[in-house]
Amino acid sequence: MDDEPLKDWAERHDAAIGRLRAVPVVSGDGPRASHLNPDAPRAIERWNGHMWEPYGFAPDLAEAKAILYPEVSKLSLPGPVPKPLGSGTGKHRKPRAPRPEYGQTQR
């Protein structure tokens, strides 16, 4: 049989213990994609190896992401922040080769 060895399964299973997820607290058919209700409160749940258990609460999606991904919220860019790109002609692009006029042949 092509079954996964029990040791490999147990390592994969145990690696997920402690994982957090944010579930929107909304009425209706249940939770939907997070971007649909960014201002809805979130229940933070933790995987204990067998089921999701309550872990915390966040008032909106931004706060939930700060709880779920703390290393991203602490990230800062070294040095000055570059200025945003403005409108322009795209001078970084390769210039077009001149096209021959009608009736001229290319050499």
Order of alpha helices (4+ residues) and beta strands (2+ residues): alpha-beta-beta-beta-alpha-alpha
